[in-house]
Amino acid sequence: MTKSLSTFYQAAISMNRTLSLDEKDHLRIILCKGRVGLMNAQVKVDIISGFLGAGKTTLISKLLRESFSGEKVVLIENEYGEVGIDGPLFREKSVEVWEINSGCICCSLVGNFIEAVLEVVKTYKPNRIIIEPTGLAKLSDVIKACQKAIAQNNVLALNMVATVVDVLNHPSYLEEFGDFYQDQIVNAQTIILSKTQDSDRDRVDKVINSVYGLNPQASLISTDWERFRGDDILEIVELNRGLFSWISSFQNNNLKKLNPKLFEFWGVETDKIYNQSQLNIYLGALRNEEVFGKIIRGKGLLQTSLNQWIQFDYVQGNYSFREARPERVSRICFIGQKMNQHMLKELFDSQPVKIKTL
Ligand SMILES: Nc1nc2c(ncn2[C@@H]2O[C@H](COP(=O)(O)OP(=O)(O)OP(=O)(O)O)[C@@H](O)[C@H]2O)c(=O)[nH]1
């Protein structure tokens, strides 16, 4: 598959026009005009952005599993709250993880971030640094922060600026978070749609039109991730680069930052042991906005019995569980608006309370 794809990209590139692979390989990849160019990066800097719960961590896990063979990779992970949940996920993979928590690398932690990048280069001498900003980060500011780090060490080169777009929630995020949400799309060099397997064709097409309308320059990947490998994604992104022209034209337009006060964070570390069927009820109950406020995103790494741990992911009312490796303590965090933190505490950090499910 990689071989035929490569040939196809080359053809697209040499023709320098927009092509869709839809009919051919059932892949729907739109290559943009004028984005071709190679860089001899000594340390590639890849930014993988996307709104809360879009699928950044899932995509990075896939890339780590299926790509980068022989490369030394360091992941700089920025989680919004103090309770890091995703870090342990990566520990089992062959990657060094730097966590920067309790703030955003695009604003309050920009200095820490630049220091971290420079320190990572010195300490690990990696081939590639992957940066996963929080879902609330403003991509144009993350790019600026990377450029500042690059200006201080010319061994670094910006390689990939990708944004993961959740097709299930794109329309509502666009409406609710407007300019801020658009900033992640407008400034991406590659846009990778997630959750397309859970959407019908019509919805995916509408999201493609919307995204493409916002950023006609971007390459867009809308295939279900199960159907192609991390290597293929990298190939699309890295072949279709032309970053130099793109960097100089990236959009900032003095957009207002998303007011962090609009969002609240609640998290807890606890040695409580949870019961999965109860958790099912609790997470289902969170849909009740009148009681809990608006819960946009939640995650937890929880102990369910002596040796059993699970991770849950909650995104806009949908949630899933998967097995996890044992940790020191259970951790939970939620991000939302006008959240009823008292009720969250009652539910997840105290004795079970009686709740009404929707
Ligand atoms: N079905 C489906 N689920 C997905 C896909 N991508 C991500 N998910 C699920 O969406 C949830 C959130 O995914 P994450 O990868 O943690 O999202 P994230 O962007 O890192 O989230 P934040 O940590 O909030 O920034 C998890 O339950 C994933 O399993 C996808 O392409 N298809």
The ligand as an SDF file (V2000), in Angstrom:
LIG
                    3D

 32 34  0  0  0  0  0  0  0  0999 V2000
  -13.8650    5.7200   17.3050 N   0  0  0  0  0  0  0  0  0  0  0  0
  -12.8150    6.5250   17.3890 C   0  0  0  0  0  0  0  0  0  0  0  0
  -12.4390    6.9570   18.5980 N   0  0  0  0  0  0  0  0  0  0  0  0
  -11.3660    7.7590   18.6590 C   0  0  0  0  0  0  0  0  0  0  0  0
  -10.6130    8.1370   17.5200 C   0  0  0  0  0  0  0  0  0  0  0  0
   -9.6250    8.9230   17.9280 N   0  0  0  0  0  0  0  0  0  0  0  0
   -9.7490    9.0370   19.2600 C   0  0  0  0  0  0  0  0  0  0  0  0
  -10.7880    8.3290   19.7100 N   0  0  0  0  0  0  0  0  0  0  0  0
  -11.2840    8.2140   21.0890 C   0  0  0  0  0  0  0  0  0  0  0  0
  -11.5380    9.5290   21.5730 O   0  0  0  0  0  0  0  0  0  0  0  0
  -11.1980    9.6160   22.9400 C   0  0  0  0  0  0  0  0  0  0  0  0
  -10.2120   10.7600   23.1510 C   0  0  0  0  0  0  0  0  0  0  0  0
   -9.0050   10.4470   22.4620 O   0  0  0  0  0  0  0  0  0  0  0  0
   -7.5800   11.0420   22.8890 P   0  0  0  0  0  0  0  0  0  0  0  0
   -6.5910   10.5010   21.9100 O   0  0  0  0  0  0  0  0  0  0  0  0
   -7.3210   10.8300   24.3210 O   0  0  0  0  0  0  0  0  0  0  0  0
   -7.8440   12.5810   22.6220 O   0  0  0  0  0  0  0  0  0  0  0  0
   -6.8770   13.8330   22.9020 P   0  0  0  0  0  0  0  0  0  0  0  0
   -7.0120   14.7490   21.7480 O   0  0  0  0  0  0  0  0  0  0  0  0
   -5.5060   13.3790   23.2530 O   0  0  0  0  0  0  0  0  0  0  0  0
   -7.6190   14.4540   24.1610 O   0  0  0  0  0  0  0  0  0  0  0  0
   -7.1120   15.5420   25.2380 P   0  0  0  0  0  0  0  0  0  0  0  0
   -6.2090   14.8030   26.1510 O   0  0  0  0  0  0  0  0  0  0  0  0
   -8.3710   16.0140   25.8690 O   0  0  0  0  0  0  0  0  0  0  0  0
   -6.4350   16.6570   24.5530 O   0  0  0  0  0  0  0  0  0  0  0  0
  -10.6490    8.2440   23.3390 C   0  0  0  0  0  0  0  0  0  0  0  0
  -11.7020    7.4890   23.8750 O   0  0  0  0  0  0  0  0  0  0  0  0
  -10.2120    7.6540   22.0180 C   0  0  0  0  0  0  0  0  0  0  0  0
  -10.2490    6.2450   22.0430 O   0  0  0  0  0  0  0  0  0  0  0  0
  -11.0570    7.6550   16.2360 C   0  0  0  0  0  0  0  0  0  0  0  0
  -10.5080    7.9540   15.1800 O   0  0  0  0  0  0  0  0  0  0  0  0
  -12.1530    6.8450   16.2470 N   0  0  0  0  0  0  0  0  0  0  0  0
  1  2  1  0
  2  3  2  0
  2 32  1  0
  3  4  1  0
  4  5  2  0
  4  8  1  0
  5  6  1  0
  5 30  1  0
  6  7  2  0
  7  8  1  0
  8  9  1  0
  9 10  1  0
  9 28  1  0
 10 11  1  0
 11 12  1  0
 11 26  1  0
 12 13  1  0
 13 14  1  0
 14 15  2  0
 14 16  1  0
 14 17  1  0
 17 18  1  0
 18 19  2  0
 18 20  1  0
 18 21  1  0
 21 22  1  0
 22 23  2  0
 22 24  1  0
 22 25  1  0
 26 27  1  0
 26 28  1  0
 28 29  1  0
 30 31  2  0
 30 32  1  0
M  END
$$$$
